Structure formats: structure tokens, C-alpha cells
Amino acid sequence: MASFLLALKNIFYGFVAAAMLIPILLTMGNEGSPDTPVENFPDSDNPYISEYLDPDISAHRSGAGIAPQNTLMAFENIIENQDSLGVSTLEFDVQITSDGELVLLHDLTYDATSNAVEAFGKKNNYVSSISYEDAQVLNMGENFKVDGEYPYRGLRGDDIPCNLRVAKCDEVIDYIEENCGDREYRYVIEIKSIGSNGKKAVDRLYSIITERSLQDRVIWSTFAPDVSSYMKSHYPEISRTADAIEAVQFYFYFRMNWELSDVSPSYVALQIPYGSSAFDNLINLGTREMLNYAHKNNIAVQYWTINSEEEVLTLARNGADCIMTDYPQMAYEAVNSLK
């Protein structure tokens, strides 16, 4: 099953990559120029479009470079150091467990970040096949590495602190909202569950968002086309990012200089890679021309995963709206150096 899903994923991304090559071949030479002025659109009603040189700083996977990703410990670190980290947006991933709980995890299995293979005696420990209670044996800081060391490796049983166990989405959000003082964080939440589980995750996340009146501060997303369609048809009032097909369409229209309004996009933001995490020198997704085109069409542009100061500075100068990074303090200090 795992190999089948991986094959499907590779086919899907291959299709996306091939589709993105078409406008490049048709419009060679449009690589963007640093001399292009950044355009402002003050009449925009999109709250996720930021002021020039003042992009939101987002803790990617809750700051995966400075604390174990997608854990309560990571969010505690952000809240306790919010003045120095400069985070305004929290990005994390959610999935549905076998008993219907919405928990934080990026990969479809617990294997990469925890001691799941040891704990369950097998590989491919999918979130969807394990109950929340059974997952509490896991140390979610097992494979976190910083400065060449694994500070939480080997913790088992009662030695695993509560903030390093599998975390529920609602409990994490409640912690943030109760401890953030007068700050109002924005949330970027990606649903990783697929198929029917992805739709269940959408339903559960919608309940969590609306019960806490966070509709105006949440953008949700997914890479699964069927889950994206479910989001659009059942909960259109929740802001979302473009799905993979919509992102390709956007890029095609940009490179062809067509009117994007002709397709009436219903998303408020693009979430796209840049630099070393993108297609390297093949596709430049961070040009001023592209950002101007997005803003003209009332669409914010949020970049992942930006872990170098040089890339942060380039994107900020070009008008990026949000920079998602594993190292938020680095990004915050880099952006401030431009002011």
C-alpha cells in the first residue's frame, strides 16, 4: 500500500512538473529583473497581502529547526520567545487517527520523527491506523537533531514529557490562544490525510476553527485533489491556498500574461517553494513580476521552506507576503535588517 501511494504521489508531482514546463518553453527569457519596481495595491481586501518589506514570518512545522516539529514543545518555545522570534504565523500539519482525533504530524507515518518502529515492532506506522491513545507511547522528539546532537533521543515511558507526545490539534490551538497575550497569531494548517480520512480531517478541523471563532485567522490547504474539492464544496467560507492544479494554472496564466480573473480563482494565497527547495535554476517562482501579478489579482504569496538568509532577503525585497522557515529568528532578523 505504501509503495502504491508513493507511486501515485510521484506520478502526480511528475504531472505538475511537466505542466509547469509548458509556459517556460513558450516564454523563455522571462526570468524576472531586479530593476522591476514592486507594485502596491492599497485597495486590496486580502488580509494576507503584506506591506512591502514586512512579510509575515511563519514558523514552518512550528519551527522545525529549533524544536521537535509539530509538537507542543515547539509551540511553547515560540510563545515563550515570541519577541525575539518575530513569528506572526504558525504553520503545521494535521492528520486523523483511527479513532477520529486530529493530531499534528507531517509525514503519513510516525516512523521518521519518533520511535514508532521500535514501539510497534514494524515499519510504516500510519497515523490513520493507530489510535490517539496507542500513539501516546511515542517520543516525538526522538530524531530531532540540533548542533549535531539528539537531545531527546532514548526517552521512553514516563520519561517522555507531555509536550513531546503526539499532540492534538485542538489542544495545541487552545494553548496558543490562552498564552499568546494580546497577539493574534495567524494559522496555516495543512491537511495531510488523504481520501476519506482527508475529508474527515477537514470536517474535524472546520469544527475546531469555528468553535474558537478563528475563521478570519486560518488558511488551510492540502495536496490531495479530492480533499481540496471537498474543502471548496463544503466549506468555501474558510480561506484556503491554491491546490497543485490551481498553482500550475496560475503560473501558466502569469507566464502567458493572461487575465487570471477569467478563471475566477477562489483561493486567497499561493504556497510555493523557492530556491533550493524548488526547481533550482529551472523555475524562478520568486520574481517581482510574478509577485506583482499575484497582488494585482488579490492573491497573497507565501513561500516554503526558506532557511537561508540570502533567500529571505531576496523574497522580502521582491514583495513576498509570508516566509515560512524552520528558523524564524534568522528570518525575522534578516527582514528587520532591510528596514
PADRENRO-557272 format. One record per atom (N, C-alpha, C): residue in three letters; x, y, z. Coordinates in steps of 0.02 Angstrom, whole numbers, padded with zeros to 5 digits, always signed. Layout:
residues N
ALAXYZ/...
This chain:
residues 339
MET+00042-00060+00000/MET+00000+00000+00000/MET+00043+00063+00000/ALA+00096+00061+00041/ALA+00140+00120+00046/ALA+00174+00135-00020/SER+00198+00081-00054/SER+00232+00090-00117/SER+00184+00115-00171/PHE+00121+00092-00167/PHE+00071+00114-00215/PHE+00057+00188-00206/LEU+00050+00210-00144/LEU+00037+00281-00131/LEU+00097+00324-00153/LEU+00157+00298-00141/LEU+00217+00335-00162/LEU+00219+00341-00238/ALA+00201+00288-00273/ALA+00200+00290-00346/ALA+00150+00341-00371/LEU+00090+00342-00340/LEU+00040+00391-00359/LEU+00065+00462-00347/LYS+00097+00472-00290/LYS+00124+00538-00274/LYS+00175+00559-00325/ASN+00220+00514-00345/ASN+00272+00531-00393/ASN+00242+00546-00462/ILE+00190+00508-00481/ILE+00156+00522-00544/ILE+00124+00591-00543/PHE+00092+00607-00486/PHE+00058+00671-00480/PHE+00108+00729-00485/TYR+00163+00724-00447/TYR+00212+00777-00449/TYR+00247+00781-00517/GLY+00254+00723-00550/GLY+00282+00724-00617/GLY+00237+00761-00665/PHE+00172+00751-00657/PHE+00124+00787-00699/PHE+00128+00862-00687/VAL+00131+00881-00623/VAL+00135+00952-00606/VAL+00199+00983-00635/ALA+00255+00948-00627/ALA+00318+00974-00653/ALA+00316+00982-00729/ALA+00288+00931-00763/ALA+00283+00934-00835/ALA+00238+00992-00857/ALA+00183+01002-00822/ALA+00137+01056-00839/ALA+00170+01124-00830/MET+00213+01129-00780/MET+00246+01193-00767/MET+00299+01208-00820/LEU+00324+01156-00854/LEU+00373+01168-00906/LEU+00344+01199-00969/ILE+00280+01188-00981/ILE+00249+01212-01042/ILE+00255+01288-01050/PRO+00233+01328-00999/PRO+00240+01400-01007/PRO+00311+01424-01010/ILE+00357+01385-00979/ILE+00427+01405-00982/ILE+00453+01399-01054/LEU+00436+01343-01085/LEU+00458+01333-01154/LEU+00427+01385-01201/LEU+00366+01406-01185/LEU+00332+01454-01228/LEU+00356+01526-01216/THR+00385+01539-01159/THR+00402+01608-01141/THR+00473+01611-01113/MET+00520+01580-01146/MET+00590+01580-01124/MET+00615+01652-01118/GLY+00655+01664-01067/GLY+00685+01729-01058/GLY+00650+01771-01006/ASN+00591+01751-00984/ASN+00555+01789-00933/ASN+00578+01766-00864/GLU+00639+01785-00846/GLU+00668+01763-00783/GLU+00661+01813-00726/GLY+00633+01870-00742/GLY+00625+01920-00690/GLY+00685+01966-00686/SER+00673+02028-00666/SER+00727+02077-00662/SER+00725+02113-00595/PRO+00783+02122-00563/PRO+00785+02160-00500/PRO+00768+02234-00510/ASP+00768+02256-00573/ASP+00751+02326-00588/ASP+00676+02337-00593/THR+00638+02283-00596/THR+00565+02290-00598/THR+00539+02319-00533/PRO+00501+02373-00534/PRO+00476+02401-00471/PRO+00424+02356-00439/VAL+00423+02357-00372/VAL+00371+02321-00335/VAL+00309+02364-00336/GLU+00254+02335-00359/GLU+00192+02372-00362/GLU+00151+02362-00298/ASN+00118+02415-00277/ASN+00075+02412-00219/ASN+00002+02417-00241/PHE-00041+02380-00207/PHE-00112+02380-00221/PHE-00150+02395-00157/PRO-00152+02459-00137/PRO-00180+02478-00072/PRO-00254+02461-00065/ASP-00289+02450-00119/ASP-00361+02436-00115/ASP-00376+02362-00104/SER-00325+02322-00096/SER-00335+02250-00087/SER-00372+02236-00022/ASP-00420+02191-00024/ASP-00456+02170+00037/ASP-00431+02103+00062/ASN-00375+02080+00036/ASN-00346+02016+00057/ASN-00300+02029+00117/PRO-00319+02006+00177/PRO-00278+02022+00237/PRO-00211+01987+00237/TYR-00200+01939+00192/TYR-00137+01902+00191/TYR-00085+01933+00145/ILE-00104+01987+00110/ILE-00056+02026+00072/ILE-00023+02076+00118/SER+00043+02071+00126/SER+00079+02111+00175/SER+00107+02175+00145/GLU+00125+02220+00189/GLU+00160+02281+00168/GLU+00229+02262+00140/TYR+00252+02302+00093/TYR+00317+02289+00062/TYR+00372+02291+00115/LEU+00417+02242+00111/LEU+00473+02233+00157/LEU+00451+02214+00228/ASP+00389+02192+00235/ASP+00364+02172+00300/ASP+00324+02107+00295/PRO+00354+02054+00268/PRO+00317+01991+00261/PRO+00304+01959+00329/ASP+00250+01921+00334/ASP+00239+01880+00393/ASP+00296+01830+00398/ILE+00318+01817+00459/ILE+00367+01764+00472/ILE+00328+01705+00501/SER+00333+01649+00467/SER+00296+01590+00488/SER+00343+01536+00512/ALA+00326+01507+00570/ALA+00364+01450+00596/ALA+00342+01387+00560/HIS+00382+01363+00514/HIS+00366+01305+00473/HIS+00369+01241+00516/ARG+00314+01203+00515/ARG+00308+01144+00558/ARG+00321+01162+00631/SER+00300+01222+00649/SER+00308+01251+00716/SER+00381+01266+00734/GLY+00423+01276+00683/GLY+00493+01293+00695/GLY+00537+01231+00699/ALA+00537+01192+00645/ALA+00568+01125+00647/ALA+00643+01127+00657/GLY+00674+01184+00645/GLY+00747+01187+00654/GLY+00769+01202+00724/ILE+00722+01225+00767/ILE+00740+01245+00834/ILE+00706+01204+00888/ALA+00659+01161+00870/ALA+00624+01118+00918/ALA+00593+01060+00879/PRO+00577+01005+00912/PRO+00546+00949+00877/PRO+00482+00970+00842/GLN+00479+00958+00777/GLN+00425+00984+00736/GLN+00356+00958+00757/ASN+00307+01002+00749/ASN+00237+00985+00761/ASN+00224+00955+00830/THR+00261+00981+00880/THR+00250+00960+00950/THR+00228+01021+00991/LEU+00197+01006+01047/LEU+00178+01059+01093/LEU+00241+01095+01118/MET+00295+01059+01127/MET+00358+01090+01148/MET+00379+01145+01100/ALA+00371+01133+01036/ALA+00390+01183+00986/ALA+00348+01246+00992/PHE+00283+01238+01003/PHE+00240+01296+01011/PHE+00254+01333+01076/GLU+00269+01296+01128/GLU+00289+01329+01191/GLU+00351+01371+01181/ASN+00398+01346+01142/ASN+00459+01384+01128/ASN+00443+01449+01091/ILE+00396+01446+01044/ILE+00377+01507+01007/ILE+00343+01557+01052/ILE+00296+01534+01092/ILE+00259+01579+01136/ILE+00305+01611+01188/GLU+00349+01571+01217/GLU+00393+01596+01269/GLU+00446+01643+01242/ASN+00460+01639+01177/ASN+00512+01682+01147/ASN+00484+01723+01090/GLN+00421+01742+01095/GLN+00389+01773+01037/GLN+00419+01841+01019/ASP+00446+01876+01066/ASP+00476+01942+01050/ASP+00539+01935+01008/SER+00580+01884+01021/SER+00642+01877+00984/SER+00633+01837+00920/LEU+00583+01793+00917/LEU+00574+01752+00857/LEU+00535+01789+00803/GLY+00492+01835+00823/GLY+00456+01876+00774/GLY+00405+01839+00733/VAL+00380+01784+00758/VAL+00331+01744+00721/VAL+00262+01775+00724/SER+00230+01780+00667/SER+00161+01805+00664/SER+00113+01752+00637/THR+00141+01699+00606/THR+00100+01646+00577/THR+00129+01579+00597/LEU+00085+01534+00618/LEU+00105+01467+00638/LEU+00082+01417+00586/GLU+00129+01379+00559/GLU+00114+01329+00508/GLU+00124+01260+00536/PHE+00074+01217+00528/PHE+00083+01147+00549/PHE+00037+01102+00509/ASP+00047+01037+00518/ASP+00013+00986+00478/ASP-00030+00943+00523/VAL-00088+00921+00497/VAL-00134+00880+00538/VAL-00157+00819+00499/GLN-00173+00767+00538/GLN-00200+00705+00510/GLN-00250+00676+00559/ILE-00292+00631+00534/ILE-00343+00599+00575/ILE-00319+00530+00597/THR-00329+00514+00661/THR-00310+00449+00688/THR-00365+00398+00675/SER-00352+00336+00693/SER-00401+00283+00682/SER-00464+00293+00723/ASP-00458+00330+00779/ASP-00517+00343+00822/ASP-00543+00415+00813/GLY-00525+00448+00759/GLY-00555+00511+00742/GLY-00526+00573+00774/GLU-00468+00568+00805/GLU-00435+00627+00833/GLU-00392+00661+00781/LEU-00390+00727+00782/LEU-00348+00764+00735/LEU-00283+00781+00770/VAL-00227+00753+00745/VAL-00162+00761+00777/VAL-00113+00794+00729/LEU-00058+00818+00757/LEU-00007+00852+00718/LEU+00045+00803+00694/LEU+00057+00800+00629/LEU+00111+00761+00600/LEU+00117+00779+00527/HIS+00178+00782+00502/HIS+00189+00798+00431/HIS+00186+00736+00387/ASP+00228+00686+00401/ASP+00228+00625+00361/ASP+00165+00584+00374/LEU+00149+00539+00327/LEU+00091+00497+00337/LEU+00102+00444+00391/THR+00166+00430+00407/THR+00182+00382+00461/THR+00221+00417+00515/TYR+00222+00385+00573/TYR+00260+00411+00630/TYR+00334+00393+00626/ASP+00354+00354+00577/ASP+00420+00322+00577/ASP+00478+00372+00579/ALA+00474+00425+00539/ALA+00533+00468+00530/ALA+00550+00510+00591/THR+00501+00531+00629/THR+00514+00579+00683/THR+00512+00549+00753/SER+00489+00486+00759/SER+00480+00457+00825/SER+00512+00387+00829/ASN+00501+00354+00885/ASN+00524+00286+00897/ASN+00471+00234+00877/ALA+00430+00250+00827/ALA+00373+00208+00810/ALA+00392+00138+00789/VAL+00446+00131+00749/VAL+00465+00064+00726/VAL+00482+00019+00785/GLU+00517+00047+00834/GLU+00533+00009+00895/GLU+00470-00005+00936/ALA+00429+00046+00944/ALA+00371+00039+00988/ALA+00319-00010+00962/PHE+00309-00011+00895/PHE+00257-00053+00867/PHE+00285-00115+00831/GLY+00352-00121+00829/GLY+00383-00181+00801/GLY+00377-00189+00727/LYS+00365-00134+00691/LYS+00359-00138+00618/LYS+00370-00068+00588/LYS+00378-00067+00522/LYS+00383-00004+00487/LYS+00314+00018+00461/ASN+00312+00077+00433/ASN+00250+00104+00402/ASN+00193+00108+00452/ASN+00204+00145+00505/ASN+00154+00155+00557/ASN+00113+00217+00541/TYR+00060+00206+00502/TYR+00018+00260+00478/TYR-00024+00290+00534/VAL-00031+00355+00533/VAL-00073+00390+00582/VAL-00144+00363+00579/SER-00168+00351+00519/SER-00238+00330+00510/SER-00253+00260+00537/SER-00200+00221+00552/SER-00211+00153+00576/SER-00197+00145+00651/ILE-00181+00199+00684/ILE-00163+00197+00755/ILE-00207+00246+00794/SER-00233+00224+00850/SER-00274+00269+00891/SER-00231+00320+00926/TYR-00263+00375+00946/TYR-00226+00427+00982/TYR-00196+00399+01046/GLU-00234+00359+01083/GLU-00209+00331+01146/GLU-00149+00286+01135/ASP-00152+00244+01084/ASP-00095+00200+01071/ASP-00033+00239+01050/ALA-00044+00296+01017/ALA+00013+00336+00993/ALA+00048+00373+01050/GLN+00019+00373+01109/GLN+00049+00409+01164/GLN+00114+00377+01190/VAL+00130+00317+01166/VAL+00194+00286+01185/VAL+00252+00316+01147/LEU+00237+00358+01099/LEU+00290+00383+01054/LEU+00325+00444+01082/ASN+00390+00448+01070/ASN+00431+00506+01085/ASN+00439+00544+01020/MET+00403+00601+01013/MET+00404+00638+00950/MET+00466+00682+00943/GLY+00511+00679+00991/GLY+00575+00714+00986/GLY+00632+00666+00974/GLU+00617+00602+00961/GLU+00668+00551+00954/GLU+00722+00569+00903/ASN+00703+00594+00846/ASN+00750+00606+00792/ASN+00764+00680+00779/PHE+00745+00722+00827/PHE+00761+00794+00820/PHE+00835+00803+00832/LYS+00868+00838+00785/LYS+00940+00847+00789/LYS+00956+00921+00789/VAL+00998+00943+00834/VAL+01020+01013+00837/VAL+01093+01014+00859/ASP+01133+01052+00823/ASP+01205+01057+00838/ASP+01238+00988+00840/GLY+01215+00943+00796/GLY+01245+00877+00792/GLY+01224+00829+00846/GLU+01179+00849+00890/GLU+01158+00807+00946/GLU+01083+00792+00940/TYR+01062+00738+00974/TYR+00992+00718+00979/TYR+00971+00724+01052/PRO+00949+00784+01074/PRO+00939+00796+01145/PRO+00883+00755+01177/TYR+00836+00729+01138/TYR+00780+00693+01167/TYR+00779+00619+01150/ARG+00831+00596+01117/ARG+00832+00526+01096/ARG+00837+00479+01157/GLY+00799+00425+01154/GLY+00803+00375+01207/GLY+00752+00382+01262/LEU+00714+00437+01262/LEU+00662+00445+01313/LEU+00606+00395+01300/ARG+00586+00360+01354/ARG+00534+00310+01347/ARG+00488+00312+01409/GLY+00427+00287+01401/GLY+00381+00282+01457/GLY+00368+00348+01490/ASP+00370+00348+01556/ASP+00356+00408+01594/ASP+00408+00463+01585/ASP+00465+00445+01556/ASP+00517+00496+01545/ASP+00502+00541+01486/ILE+00453+00521+01445/ILE+00434+00564+01389/ILE+00389+00620+01415/PRO+00410+00683+01410/PRO+00368+00737+01434/PRO+00304+00744+01392/CYS+00252+00769+01424/CYS+00188+00777+01389/CYS+00194+00818+01325/ASN+00239+00867+01326/ASN+00244+00910+01268/ASN+00286+00880+01211/LEU+00308+00817+01220/LEU+00342+00782+01166/LEU+00303+00721+01142/ARG+00242+00714+01166/ARG+00199+00659+01142/ARG+00157+00684+01084/VAL+00124+00638+01050/VAL+00081+00656+00994/VAL+00030+00708+01018/ALA+00024+00763+00982/ALA-00017+00820+01005/ALA-00081+00825+00965/LYS-00136+00840+01001/LYS-00200+00853+00968/LYS-00202+00924+00943/CYS-00234+00934+00886/CYS-00239+01000+00856/CYS-00277+01048+00901/ASP-00333+01027+00929/ASP-00372+01073+00970/ASP-00334+01094+01032/GLU-00297+01048+01062/GLU-00260+01065+01123/GLU-00202+01112+01108/VAL-00170+01104+01051/VAL-00116+01150+01032/VAL-00144+01220+01020/ILE-00198+01224+00983/ILE-00228+01290+00970/ILE-00251+01323+01035/ASP-00281+01284+01079/ASP-00303+01312+01143/ASP-00244+01338+01184/TYR-00188+01301+01183/TYR-00129+01325+01219/TYR-00106+01392+01190/ILE-00103+01397+01125/ILE-00080+01458+01093/ILE-00126+01517+01111/GLU-00190+01506+01102/GLU-00238+01560+01113/GLU-00240+01582+01186/GLU-00228+01537+01232/GLU-00230+01554+01303/GLU-00166+01585+01328/ASN-00112+01580+01291/ASN-00047+01603+01316/ASN-00012+01655+01272/CYS-00046+01678+01220/CYS-00013+01723+01173/CYS-00019+01797+01193/GLY-00050+01811+01249/GLY-00058+01881+01270/GLY-00104+01918+01223/ASP-00083+01978+01203/ASP-00125+02018+01159/ASP-00110+02006+01085/ARG-00068+01957+01069/ARG-00054+01941+01000/ARG-00109+01897+00971/GLU-00120+01906+00907/GLU-00167+01863+00871/GLU-00130+01829+00814/TYR-00110+01768+00827/TYR-00073+01730+00777/TYR-00118+01709+00720/ARG-00089+01706+00661/ARG-00123+01675+00605/ARG-00101+01602+00602/TYR-00143+01561+00570/TYR-00129+01490+00565/TYR-00130+01469+00492/VAL-00079+01432+00472/VAL-00078+01398+00408/VAL-00078+01323+00424/ILE-00133+01289+00408/ILE-00141+01220+00428/ILE-00150+01176+00366/GLU-00104+01129+00358/GLU-00108+01084+00300/GLU-00135+01016+00321/ILE-00185+00993+00286/ILE-00213+00927+00299/ILE-00175+00876+00258/LYS-00142+00830+00292/LYS-00101+00779+00259/LYS-00140+00715+00245/SER-00193+00703+00283/SER-00233+00642+00271/SER-00261+00644+00200/ILE-00270+00584+00171/ILE-00294+00580+00103/ILE-00359+00539+00100/GLY-00392+00542+00043/GLY-00453+00503+00033/GLY-00508+00520+00083/SER-00544+00470+00105/SER-00599+00481+00153/SER-00573+00507+00219/ASN-00512+00486+00239/ASN-00483+00513+00300/ASN-00469+00587+00294/GLY-00449+00609+00234/GLY-00438+00680+00224/GLY-00501+00720+00233/LYS-00557+00694+00209/LYS-00621+00728+00217/LYS-00643+00730+00290/LYS-00630+00676+00326/LYS-00645+00676+00398/LYS-00602+00728+00434/ALA-00539+00734+00412/ALA-00495+00783+00443/ALA-00520+00854+00429/VAL-00545+00866+00369/VAL-00573+00931+00352/VAL-00632+00947+00397/ASP-00677+00899+00406/ASP-00735+00910+00449/ASP-00715+00926+00520/ARG-00667+00888+00546/ARG-00644+00898+00615/ARG-00610+00966+00622/LEU-00567+00983+00575/LEU-00532+01047+00578/LEU-00581+01105+00573/TYR-00631+01098+00530/TYR-00681+01151+00525/TYR-00715+01162+00592/SER-00732+01109+00627/SER-00764+01115+00693/SER-00718+01151+00742/ILE-00655+01133+00742/ILE-00607+01164+00787/ILE-00601+01239+00773/ILE-00597+01256+00709/ILE-00589+01326+00689/ILE-00650+01367+00709/THR-00709+01342+00693/THR-00770+01381+00704/THR-00789+01385+00777/GLU-00776+01332+00815/GLU-00791+01333+00887/GLU-00751+01387+00923/ARG-00693+01405+00896/ARG-00649+01454+00927/ARG-00651+01521+00889/SER-00696+01527+00841/SER-00705+01589+00802/SER-00639+01612+00770/LEU-00604+01565+00740/LEU-00539+01580+00709/LEU-00543+01584+00633/GLN-00603+01588+00606/GLN-00611+01587+00534/GLN-00570+01640+00499/ASP-00563+01698+00530/ASP-00527+01754+00498/ASP-00452+01749+00505/ARG-00427+01698+00540/ARG-00355+01692+00552/ARG-00326+01626+00528/VAL-00364+01588+00491/VAL-00341+01523+00469/VAL-00343+01518+00393/ILE-00288+01493+00365/ILE-00286+01470+00296/ILE-00273+01395+00299/TRP-00314+01356+00264/TRP-00300+01285+00262/TRP-00282+01263+00192/SER-00250+01205+00188/SER-00226+01181+00123/SER-00220+01105+00123/THR-00211+01078+00063/THR-00199+01007+00054/THR-00168+00996-00015/PHE-00130+00942-00022/PHE-00104+00923-00088/PHE-00148+00871-00121/ALA-00197+00844-00085/ALA-00240+00792-00113/ALA-00297+00824-00152/PRO-00303+00812-00217/PRO-00354+00845-00258/PRO-00426+00833-00233/ASP-00441+00771-00211/ASP-00509+00757-00189/ASP-00526+00793-00124/VAL-00475+00798-00081/VAL-00486+00834-00018/VAL-00494+00909-00031/SER-00456+00935-00078/SER-00463+01005-00097/SER-00533+01019-00123/SER-00558+00975-00166/SER-00626+00984-00192/SER-00677+00983-00137/TYR-00666+00940-00088/TYR-00712+00935-00030/TYR-00711+01001+00010/MET-00651+01028+00020/MET-00646+01093+00055/MET-00686+01146+00019/LYS-00677+01150-00047/LYS-00709+01202-00087/LYS-00785+01196-00087/SER-00809+01135-00091/SER-00881+01124-00098/SER-00918+01128-00031/HIS-00885+01107+00024/HIS-00920+01104+00088/HIS-00907+01164+00133/TYR-00848+01194+00128/TYR-00831+01248+00174/TYR-00797+01306+00136/PRO-00831+01335+00088/PRO-00800+01388+00048/PRO-00784+01451+00088/GLU-00814+01458+00147/GLU-00802+01518+00186/GLU-00734+01519+00221/ILE-00700+01462+00224/ILE-00633+01459+00255/ILE-00581+01475+00201/SER-00537+01522+00215/SER-00484+01540+00167/SER-00439+01480+00155/ARG-00419+01473+00093/ARG-00376+01416+00076/ARG-00323+01439+00026/THR-00273+01397+00019/THR-00221+01409-00031/THR-00239+01372-00095/ALA-00207+01391-00149/ALA-00217+01356-00212/ALA-00194+01284-00206/ASP-00232+01238-00235/ASP-00207+01170-00238/ASP-00156+01164-00295/ALA-00128+01105-00304/ALA-00074+01097-00352/ALA-00095+01115-00423/ILE-00154+01094-00443/ILE-00178+01109-00510/ILE-00190+01184-00519/GLU-00219+01216-00468/GLU-00231+01288-00471/GLU-00165+01326-00474/ALA-00114+01302-00438/ALA-00049+01335-00439/ALA-00018+01332-00508/VAL-00023+01275-00541/VAL+00002+01268-00609/VAL-00036+01316-00656/GLN-00102+01318-00648/GLN-00143+01362-00689/GLN-00122+01435-00679/PHE-00112+01454-00615/PHE-00091+01523-00600/PHE-00026+01538-00637/TYR+00023+01494-00631/TYR+00089+01506-00661/TYR+00084+01511-00737/PHE+00043+01468-00766/PHE+00033+01470-00838/PHE+00004+01538-00859/TYR-00048+01560-00824/TYR-00079+01624-00841/TYR-00030+01682-00832/PHE+00011+01678-00779/PHE+00061+01730-00768/PHE+00111+01732-00826/ARG+00138+01675-00845/ARG+00189+01674-00896/ARG+00161+01693-00965/MET+00097+01679-00975/MET+00065+01698-01039/MET+00036+01769-01036/ASN+00038+01800-00976/ASN+00011+01867-00966/ASN-00063+01870-00983/TRP-00099+01819-00962/TRP-00171+01816-00972/TRP-00207+01843-00910/GLU-00270+01858-00918/GLU-00311+01884-00863/GLU-00332+01826-00817/LEU-00306+01826-00757/LEU-00324+01772-00710/LEU-00397+01776-00689/SER-00425+01836-00692/SER-00495+01844-00673/SER-00541+01803-00718/ASP-00517+01782-00776/ASP-00559+01742-00821/ASP-00577+01674-00790/VAL-00536+01650-00743/VAL-00550+01585-00711/VAL-00576+01593-00640/SER-00584+01656-00617/SER-00614+01671-00552/SER-00585+01628-00495/PRO-00521+01635-00480/PRO-00492+01594-00427/PRO-00525+01607-00360/SER-00537+01554-00322/SER-00570+01560-00257/SER-00522+01553-00199/TYR-00457+01546-00213/TYR-00407+01542-00159/TYR-00380+01611-00144/VAL-00355+01620-00083/VAL-00328+01685-00062/VAL-00252+01688-00065/ALA-00220+01630-00071/ALA-00147+01630-00068/ALA-00118+01572-00108/LEU-00057+01584-00132/LEU-00015+01530-00159/LEU+00035+01511-00105/GLN+00046+01447-00096/GLN+00100+01424-00053/GLN+00146+01384-00097/ILE+00206+01411-00109/ILE+00251+01383-00159/ILE+00322+01381-00133/PRO+00364+01338-00163/PRO+00434+01335-00142/PRO+00475+01388-00178/TYR+00537+01395-00156/TYR+00583+01442-00188/TYR+00654+01419-00177/GLY+00696+01433-00225/GLY+00768+01421-00218/GLY+00785+01348-00213/SER+00822+01330-00162/SER+00848+01262-00156/SER+00793+01211-00147/SER+00734+01232-00124/SER+00679+01185-00114/SER+00632+01183-00174/ALA+00648+01221-00226/ALA+00605+01222-00285/ALA+00638+01184-00342/PHE+00638+01211-00402/PHE+00668+01178-00459/PHE+00735+01211-00476/ASP+00768+01236-00423/ASP+00834+01266-00429/ASP+00834+01320-00484/ASN+00875+01310-00535/ASN+00882+01362-00586/ASN+00831+01355-00642/LEU+00787+01305-00638/LEU+00741+01294-00693/LEU+00682+01342-00690/ILE+00653+01350-00632/ILE+00595+01393-00624/ILE+00606+01442-00566/ASN+00599+01505-00580/ASN+00605+01556-00528/ASN+00535+01578-00507/LEU+00513+01556-00449/LEU+00446+01572-00425/LEU+00444+01634-00381/GLY+00501+01668-00376/GLY+00504+01725-00330/GLY+00518+01792-00362/THR+00502+01800-00426/THR+00518+01863-00459/THR+00468+01918-00440/ARG+00490+01979-00448/ARG+00446+02035-00436/ARG+00387+02035-00484/GLU+00401+02015-00546/GLU+00347+02012-00595/GLU+00292+01965-00573/MET+00310+01907-00547/MET+00259+01859-00527/MET+00222+01883-00465/LEU+00258+01911-00418/LEU+00226+01937-00358/LEU+00179+01995-00375/ASN+00200+02039-00419/ASN+00156+02093-00441/ASN+00092+02066-00473/TYR+00101+02015-00514/TYR+00043+01984-00547/TYR-00005+01954-00496/ALA+00023+01920-00446/ALA-00020+01891-00394/ALA-00057+01945-00356/HIS-00021+01997-00335/HIS-00053+02050-00296/HIS-00105+02088-00337/LYS-00091+02097-00401/LYS-00141+02129-00444/LYS-00206+02090-00445/ASN-00199+02024-00436/ASN-00258+01980-00436/ASN-00282+01963-00365/ASN-00258+02003-00317/ASN-00281+01997-00247/ASN-00262+01930-00216/ILE-00205+01904-00234/ILE-00182+01840-00208/ILE-00115+01850-00172/ALA-00112+01825-00110/ALA-00050+01828-00071/ALA-00005+01771-00092/VAL+00061+01781-00082/VAL+00110+01729-00099/VAL+00152+01713-00038/GLN+00149+01649-00018/GLN+00183+01625+00042/GLN+00233+01572+00021/TYR+00295+01578+00045/TYR+00349+01535+00021/TYR+00374+01487+00075/TRP+00387+01424+00053/TRP+00417+01374+00096/TRP+00473+01340+00059/THR+00519+01308+00091/THR+00540+01317+00160/THR+00605+01358+00156/ILE+00604+01420+00178/ILE+00658+01467+00165/ILE+00705+01469+00225/ASN+00761+01434+00219/ASN+00806+01426+00276/ASN+00873+01459+00267/SER+00880+01501+00216/SER+00942+01539+00208/SER+00927+01614+00210/GLU+00972+01651+00240/GLU+00963+01723+00246/GLU+00960+01756+00177/GLU+01001+01732+00131/GLU+01002+01761+00064/GLU+00934+01755+00030/GLU+00902+01697+00036/GLU+00837+01687+00005/GLU+00783+01728+00040/VAL+00787+01734+00106/VAL+00740+01777+00143/VAL+00744+01848+00117/LEU+00805+01874+00111/LEU+00815+01943+00089/LEU+00789+01953+00018/THR+00803+01906-00026/THR+00780+01912-00096/THR+00704+01914-00099/LEU+00671+01869-00064/LEU+00598+01866-00066/LEU+00567+01927-00034/ALA+00596+01951+00021/ALA+00569+02011+00053/ALA+00575+02071+00007/ARG+00632+02078-00026/ARG+00642+02134-00073/ARG+00594+02130-00132/ASN+00576+02070-00150/ASN+00532+02061-00209/ASN+00458+02065-00192/GLY+00442+02072-00127/GLY+00373+02083-00108/GLY+00335+02023-00082/ALA+00371+01971-00058/ALA+00338+01912-00030/ALA+00293+01931+00029/ASP+00239+01894+00037/ASP+00191+01909+00091/ASP+00203+01868+00154/CYS+00233+01810+00146/CYS+00246+01767+00204/CYS+00306+01723+00189/ILE+00350+01717+00237/ILE+00408+01674+00231/ILE+00404+01619+00283/MET+00395+01558+00261/MET+00392+01501+00306/MET+00461+01471+00313/THR+00484+01465+00375/THR+00552+01444+00386/THR+00557+01401+00449/ASP+00606+01356+00448/ASP+00621+01316+00508/ASP+00658+01357+00560/TYR+00683+01416+00538/TYR+00725+01458+00582/TYR+00696+01529+00584/PRO+00642+01539+00621/PRO+00608+01603+00618/PRO+00649+01663+00643/GLN+00692+01653+00692/GLN+00732+01710+00716/GLN+00778+01735+00661/MET+00809+01689+00624/MET+00852+01708+00568/MET+00812+01750+00518/ALA+00753+01727+00500/ALA+00713+01763+00450/ALA+00691+01831+00477/TYR+00671+01833+00540/TYR+00648+01895+00571/TYR+00704+01947+00572/GLU+00764+01927+00590/GLU+00820+01973+00593/GLU+00841+01996+00523/ALA+00836+01951+00474/ALA+00853+01968+00406/ALA+00805+02020+00379/VAL+00741+02010+00389/VAL+00691+02058+00365/VAL+00700+02126+00399/ASN+00713+02125+00464/ASN+00722+02188+00501/ASN+00783+02226+00477/SER+00832+02191+00449/SER+00893+02225+00425/SER+00878+02268+00363/LEU+00821+02256+00331/LEU+00803+02295+00272/LEU+00765+02358+00290/LYS+00744+02366+00351/LYS+00701+02423+00369/LYS+00742+02482+00393/
